[in-house]
Amino acid sequence: MLKRFSVSNYRQFKDILEFDLSASNYDYNKDCTKDNLIKMALIYGKNGTGKSTLGWAIFDLISHLTDHQTSDINDFYLNALSTEKVAYFKFEFVFSIKTKPVDVIYEYTKNNKKILMSEKLTICNKVVLDYQLNKPLSTNLVGTEHLNKNINPAQNLSAVKYIYSNTNLDRRNTNNKLFMAFIEFISHMLWFRSVFDGMSFMGYQTGSRKFLEDILKNNNLKDFEIFLGDMGLDYALVPLKTVSGLEIGVKFSKDSTPIPFFEIASTGTKSLTLLYYWWQTIKKDEIRLLFIDEFDSSYHFYLSQELIKRLKGLKNTQVILTTHNTDLLSNELIRPDCGYIIDGRTIRSLNKCTDKELRQAHNLEKLYQAGKFNV
């Protein structure tokens, strides 16, 4: 899981912004944490304070470590006020080897053209890979002894990906096993946002499909109907033939003519449809880090709460959500160490935003609205 993320000189983050996902010692809502790390994080902040930028920064590594799809959202890559020539990224992970937690740290820099200038991978406090552009790769991973260490600088290749693609590392070696665990985690990260951006996403799979067609193709229409019902939306869904092909229709009575689903669906319902599309992958335990930007845009507060409960039930998926909904600041749903406030320069959990000792009986939303978290 991701333990800590740091970034600087990236878009609006001029100075180092550190996102710490270490859990505190609360004895309730333990399904929000796993192995002393935050498993369910909710990020709050005013418009323009960096909620979306944080997601883009975390998922920047998708573009060079995987073949998965990324969106061209990172124009104007470096901070406009900084004199630094590169953006700096640092990821601190914790993986388990025979139930023992081990730290894996990945650091890299990129210039304004998104070219990798350096990479470093540290396992158990020992550097196992170090790369500087235009210099030979340095690595002590077992199995890389005969690998050509001169990476063509014109190709803008990641040294990590280069090793992964050109070696067959023996996983019986602890460092190799952790190296592969790191790669597999990155390969199973997923970012998406509401339907206002259509089908845009980053990570996990390449390409894109129309999600209504996907529901019909996989015979999930009844399951989709049940999913909507669980969210308080009572629709009778049927296949509907149109001049454009097969679509989803809605029947309002037994004898009524079906109406195309998207012609009567609200914006919130369309967002739910997108969530359901991804839920088919998420529920299979195939996602290790899930970031949903503005996850509850256009949702009623009840629906937002139900989604939080469903996402908390994912045993092996670390979930990060951005929201404007202060109703979710509730100890019935989360804990003070799982709610974060971002202000454009820092991001801190609620319990670190105040000297007040926060207990389960406290109303976090009222404290937030009263400015007790220095916002």
N, C-alpha and C positions, 0 to 999 in steps of 0.2 A: 504494500500500500504506500501511497504518497504520504510522507511525514512532514515535509517542509518544502516550500518553493520560494525562490528568490529571483527577482528580475530588476534590471536597471537600464536606463537609457533606451527604453522600448516605448514608442508612442508617448503617452502622457506620463509614464513612470520615469521621471528624470533620475531620481535617486533610488537607492535600493528599497524595494518593497518586498517584505517577507510575509508569506502566508504560512502560518504555523498550524498544523493539523494534529498536534499533540493533545491528547485528552487530559482533562483534570479529574480530580477525585470526587465525582458525584456518584451517588449510589442509586440513582433512578434513571429511567429511560436508557438502560444499558444497551438496547438495540441500536442506539445512535453511535456506538463506539465498537471497536474491535481491536484487541491486542494493544490497548492503550493509545489508539489513534482514533481520530474522528472519522466515522463512517458515513454520517449524514451531516452535511454543512449547509447552512442557509446564509446567504450573503445579502445584506441590506446596504442601501446607499442611495443618495439623491441621484438624479439624472446627471450623467457626465462625470461621475466619480470613479469610473474605471471597472465597473462590474463586467461588462462585455470584454474590455481590454484584458482583464485578468484571464478570462477563458481563452482568448486568442493567444496570450503569452504561454499559458500552460500547454496548449496544443501546438505551439510552434514546432516542437520537435517531431511531430507527425510528418512534416514536410520533408525531413531529411533522413529519418530513421525507418520509415515505412514506404510502401508503395500506395498507401491509402490516399483517398481524396482529401484535398484541402481547398478552401475557397481563397480567392484573391482578395483577402480582407486586410492584408498587411502592407498596403501602400503607405508611404510616409512612415517607414519602419522605425527610424531613430527619433528620439525626442528632439523637437525643433530648437529647444533652448540649451541643449547640452553641446559641449565642445568635444565630447568623446566620439570616437570614430566607430565604435562597435556597441551592440547591445549584449548584455551579459545575462545568462540564464543558469540557474542552479537548481537541480532536483535532488532531494534527499528521500530515498525509498527505504522501506524495511521489508525484507523478505525472510522467510523462515527456512532454516535447514535443520531437519530433525527436531522441530518445535523450538529451535533456538533462533531468536531474532538477529538478523545481520543487516548492517547499514550498507547501502549501495548509493554512491553519490555520482551524479552525472552533471558536468559543467561544460558549457560551450559559449562561444561568442560568434556573432554574425555582424557583417558590415551593412551599410545602407542598401546594398544590392542583394541582401539575404545570402551572401556567400559565407560559408563556414570558415572562420579564421582560426579557431582552435577548439579542441575537445579534450576532456579529461574524464576518466572513469576511475573511481576509487571504490575498492571493496575491502571491508574490514580495516579501514584506515590506511590501506596500502594502495598506491597508484598502480593500476594494472594496464592502463592505456593513456598515452599522452600524445597529442598530435598538434602540430603547428603548421599552418599552411606554408607550402614551399620547403618543408623540412621532412625528413624521413619519419615515419610513424614509429613510436616507441611503445612496445607492449611485451609483457611477460606472461601472457595467457598461454597455457600449455596447449600446443597444437598449432601455434603461429610461428614456430621457429624457422620454417622454410618459406614463409609468406613474403612476397615482395613488399618491402616497407616504403617504397617510393610511390606515393599516390599522385596521379596526374592532377595538378592543381586546376587545370582547365575544366575538369569534369565536375567540380564542386561536390565531391563525394564525402560522405560521413565516414570517418575511420571505423566507427562502431559497425556501421552497416557493411563496410568493406570486409571486415573480419567475419561478420556473420554470413556473408554471401560467398566467401572464398575459402572457408575452412569448415571442417567437420569436428567441432570441439567435443572432446570426451567429457560427458556430463558426470562421470565418476569423480572428476576433479571439482573441488568445492567452488573455486573461483569461476570455472567454466559453467557450472550449474547455476550460479548466481547471475552470471552474464546472460545466460539464456532466459532465466526468470525475468530479468530486466527487459529483454527484447520482447518476450511474450506479453508482459504487462503493457508495454507501449503499443503493441499490435492490437490490444483489446481495449483501447480507450475510445470513447465516443462523445462528441459534442454536437448538440443541435439546439435550435431555438424554435420559437413559435412560427406559425404558418405565414406570418408577415414577410418572412424571408423565403417562402416557398419550401423547397426541399433541400435547402442548404444544410450541410453537415460536414464534420471533420472526423476522420478516423474510421477504424474498424473495417469497413468494406469499400470497395471501389465502385464507381458508377452511381446511378440513382434510378429509382423506379417510381411510377405513379402508385401511391399507396392504396387508392381504391381498387385498382387493378390487382394489386398484390393480395388484398383481402379476398377477392373473388377467386384468383388463381389458386390460392392455397386452401380454399373451402373454409374460410374463417368467418363467413358472414354471420352465422349464429353466435359464434364466440364474440364477435364484434358487438352484436346486439346485446349480449349479456354484459360485456364490458361497459357499454354506455349505460345500461340499466343500473349497474353497480355505482355509477357516477351520478345517478339521479335523472337520467334521460331515458324516457320510455318511448322507444321507436320500434315499429314492426318493419323489419328490413327484408327486402326481396331482391332477387336479380332483376334487372330492368334492361330490355333490349332497346337501344336507340340507334339513330342513324350513325352515330359515332362508334357504336359497338356496345359491349355489355357494360352496364353501370350498376350502381347500387340505387335502389328505389325505396321510398318510404310509403307505406300504406296506412291511412288513418282510419280505415274501417275495412271489414271483410270484403266488401264489394267495391271499394273505391279504386280509382285508377292510381297506380304508383306515381309518385313525384320524384324526380332525381334528387338524391340525398343532398348534394351540395347547393341545390337551389333553395332549400329551406333551412340548411344548417347555419347556425350562428357562428361568429368568429371563434367563440370558445369551443364550440362543438368541432369545428375544423381543426383546432389545435389538439383536441382530444383524439381526433382521427390520426394525426401525425404521431402523437404519443403511442397510440395503439400499434401503429406500424412498427415503431422501434421496440415496443414492448415484446413483440414476438421474438426478438433477439435477446433483449434484456432478461426476460424471465427464464431463459435457458442457461443462465449463469455464464454467459459468454463475454460480458463486459466487466472490466476490472476498475475502470474509472469512468464515471458518467457525469458529464457537465451539461446541464440544461439551462440555457440563458433565458431569463424572463419566463420561467417554467409555467407560471400561473397567469400569464397575461390573458385578460378577458375571462378568467375563471371566477365564479362565485367563491366566497371564502370557504364554504362547506366543501366544495369540490377540491380546492387547494389542500385542505386538511386531509381529505381522503387519499389524495395522491401522495402526500407525505407519508401516510401510514403504509401505503402499498410499497413505496420505495424503501422505507425503513426495513421492510421484510426481506429485502435482498441480502443474503448472507455473505456473499463474497464480492459485492460491488460497492465501491466507495462512491458516494453520490455528493455532488456539489451543485447547488441550485442558487440562482439569483432571483430576487423578488423585491417588490415594493410593498408587499402585503404585511403590515405590522401585526395583523391578527395571528400570524403564524409564530410570532414571538410569544410562545406559550410553553411553560414547563410541562404541560400535558402532552405536548408533541415532541419537544426537543429538550435541551439543557443549555445553561448559559455558555458552556464551552463550545456549543455547536452553532450558535448564532454569531455571525460576524458583521462588523460595520466597516465599510470601506469609504474613505474620504478623498481619494485621489492621490494620497501620499502614503497612507498606511492602511493596513487591514488587521483588525484585532478582534478577538472573541469578546463577547459581552462581559465575561467575568474579568477580562483584562482592561476593560474600558472604565472601570470604577474601583474605588477602594472599598465599596460596600460589599459585605459578604452576602452573596446571592444564595437563597435557599429555595427549596421546591415550592414553598408557599408564596413566593414573591410573584407579582404580576409583571412579567418582563415587558409587555407592551406598554403598560402605564409608566413604567420607569423610563422606557425609551422615549415616549411622547413628552415626558416631563424633563427631558434633557439630562437624565442622570448618567448617561453613558458618554457625556462630553460631545454631544452632537447637536 
